[in-house]
Amino acid sequence: MTTHRSLINDGNQLKLAVQRSGRLTDHSLDLLRHIGLDFESYGQRLFSRARNFPLSILYARDDDIPDYVGLNTVDLGIVGRNLVHEQGIAVEELLALRYGYCSLVVAVPNDSEITTPEGLLNARIATSYPESARRFFHSLGGRPEIITISGSVEVAPALGLADAIVELTATGSSLQLNDLRPIHTILESEAVLIANPASLRDPARRENIDRIVMRMRAVDAARRFKYVMMNAPEAQLTQIRSILPGLKAPTVVKLDEPGWVAVHAAIEEDLFWDKIEQLRAAGASEILVSALDKLML
């Protein structure tokens, strides 16, 4: 770890660790570029420096990232919450990034009579997350035999190695293929931005960390909203306002045509189609919808 520190040590320049290669890599690099960072990420680079921000990026194995952040080798890391939970390292979660969704679950064979984790308190549990599994079952008063397996955990029950598994799943398809069914979710996980507490206490570093977080929040907000412009009868404005509260209130502009106004608002993506149907029923027309690139809330 000291080698990585010496490679990227540069005064008060922030250091951020991201997954070198894996399911979070492309999303993480896209996010960093979307917040305006200009950097190189090709080939087998170990690190790179942003040209337009005081930040160095370390490309690391995902399960090393919590260690790097916790030991202050880097200030920040982008990693799955599941790894932070597994390693139990004292870091600060600053922001959930809304990608890399998965769940750490307890699963049993389809023909098992067990329906709750309480039925496994003294069982054999195969897992690649031994600390998470151990802590969970200890919290229930159990002391199961934890069998640590680095890969293909799902086949352990079929091979007679375990009675159940604790494993990460994104879609559940791997469980189904191996005739397993989940009976409990230990943790809901996604990519998160984590920080070393000492870095957050340093005023100069905290200022730049806050700048990074602000930019990431703006990108996240833009993904969650659509910008909508429409024409509407002024007589229906009260009803349209009730449909479109916007972030604070919709913007209303009088049109040259008497009795008509233009209404501008941001609608959350999850509510978009319901709101559009209500607006059309209220008399809105010529509805123009635009994606947002950044949104500062």
C-alpha positions, -999 to 999 in steps of 0.1 A, spaced: 0 0 0 29 24 7 39 19 -29 6 32 -41 8 61 -17 43 72 -30 31 69 -66 2 93 -62 13 115 -33 11 151 -43 6 176 -15 -31 182 -9 -43 165 -41 -72 142 -33 -67 105 -40 -97 83 -52 -97 46 -56 -119 29 -82 -123 -7 -94 -97 -15 -120 -118 -41 -138 -153 -54 -129 -190 -47 -129 -186 -12 -113 -157 0 -135 -174 15 -166 -202 31 -145 -176 47 -121 -154 60 -149 -184 74 -168 -196 91 -136 -161 107 -130 -161 120 -166 -197 132 -163 -188 154 -133 -162 171 -155 -130 153 -147 -105 149 -176 -82 119 -171 -67 88 -188 -79 53 -180 -66 31 -208 -46 -1 -206 -32 -14 -173 -27 20 -157 -23 19 -119 -32 55 -114 -38 88 -133 -42 124 -125 -71 146 -134 -59 175 -156 -86 199 -144 -91 190 -107 -68 183 -78 -74 146 -79 -54 114 -85 -73 82 -94 -60 48 -82 -72 17 -102 -74 -11 -76 -90 -45 -69 -125 -39 -55 -119 -57 -23 -87 -36 -16 -106 -3 -18 -121 -3 17 -86 -10 31 -70 18 11 -97 43 23 -97 31 59 -59 32 62 -58 67 45 -38 54 15 -65 73 -4 -91 98 7 -120 85 -13 -132 53 -29 -160 40 -51 -169 5 -41 -199 -18 -34 -215 -13 0 -213 -51 4 -175 -49 6 -176 -21 32 -200 -42 52 -180 -74 49 -147 -58 59 -161 -37 88 -136 -9 82 -142 25 97 -150 47 67 -177 73 60 -203 66 34 -209 100 16 -232 91 -12 -251 62 -27 -244 62 -65 -275 43 -78 -257 17 -98 -242 -18 -91 -274 -29 -73 -273 -63 -57 -284 -80 -25 -266 -102 0 -290 -130 7 -295 -163 26 -306 -190 2 -315 -227 7 -322 -255 -18 -357 -255 -33 -366 -287 -16 -355 -275 19 -382 -272 45 -364 -242 60 -382 -209 54 -364 -185 78 -328 -179 88 -337 -190 124 -338 -225 110 -301 -223 101 -286 -213 135 -265 -245 137 -263 -253 100 -234 -253 76 -233 -221 56 -212 -217 25 -203 -181 16 -177 -158 1 -188 -132 27 -178 -150 59 -177 -120 82 -211 -107 70 -226 -142 74 -211 -147 108 -222 -113 122 -257 -119 109 -262 -153 124 -245 -142 157 -271 -114 159 -298 -142 158 -280 -161 186 -267 -187 161 -232 -203 157 -234 -220 123 -203 -235 107 -191 -209 82 -175 -225 51 -156 -199 31 -156 -204 -7 -141 -179 -31 -162 -189 -61 -192 -210 -73 -208 -207 -38 -242 -217 -53 -231 -253 -60 -221 -260 -23 -255 -274 -12 -258 -297 -43 -223 -310 -35 -232 -317 1 -208 -291 14 -234 -269 30 -271 -267 40 -274 -231 28 -255 -202 13 -250 -165 20 -242 -149 -13 -245 -118 -34 -271 -118 -62 -282 -91 -87 -310 -108 -105 -315 -141 -87 -308 -161 -119 -278 -179 -106 -298 -190 -75 -325 -203 -98 -301 -222 -120 -287 -240 -90 -322 -248 -75 -318 -223 -47 -344 -199 -33 -336 -168 -11 -352 -167 23 -338 -135 37 -319 -104 26 -290 -94 49 -280 -63 30 -291 -42 0 -260 -30 -18 -250 -6 -45 -220 15 -55 -211 41 -28 -187 69 -24 -167 64 8 -142 86 26 -115 84 52 -127 102 84 -93 119 87 -96 134 52 -130 148 61 -115 165 91 -88 182 70 -102 216 59 -84 217 26 -92 182 16 -128 185 29 -134 215 6 -124 195 -25 -143 164 -13 -174 186 -9 -169 198 -45 -168 162 -57 -199 153 -38 -218 184 -50 -210 174 -86 -221 138 -81 -253 149 -65 -260 172 -95 -255 142 -119 -277 120 -98 -305 146 -96 -304 150 -134 -309 113 -139 -339 114 -116 -358 143 -133 -371 152 -167 -376 188 -177 -411 195 -191 -424 225 -210 -461 228 -221 -488 252 -232 -519 252 -210 -552 272 -207 -548 298 -180 -582 287 -166 -566 253 -158 -535 267 -142 -546 259 -106 -552 223 -115 -519 220 -134 -500 236 -105 -514 209 -82 -502 182 -107 -468 198 -112 -454 212 -79 -420 210 -94 -389 213 -73 -405 243 -55 -432 255 -79 -436 254 -117 -425 284 -138 -454 300 -155 -450 324 -185 -478 343 -202 -481 337 -239 -491 363 -266 -522 343 -272 -549 355 -246 -559 329 -221 -528 307 -225 -496 302 -205 -464 282 -209 -455 260 -179 -420 247 -172 -413 222 -145 -391 192 -135 -408 158 -130 -393 129 -112 -387 100 -136 -406 75 -114 -437 97 -117 -433 109 -152 -460 90 -172 -487 93 -145 -480 131 -144 -481 134 -182 -515 117 -184 -529 139 -157 -515 170 -175 -531 161 -208 -564 154 -190 -561 189 -175 -558 205 -209 -520 208 -213 -508 205 -249 -476 208 -270 -457 190 -242 -419 190 -247 -398 167 -226 -360 171 -222 -334 151 -204 -312 170 -179 -275 169 -179 -269 184 -145 -294 195 -118 -283 216 -88 -308 211 -60 
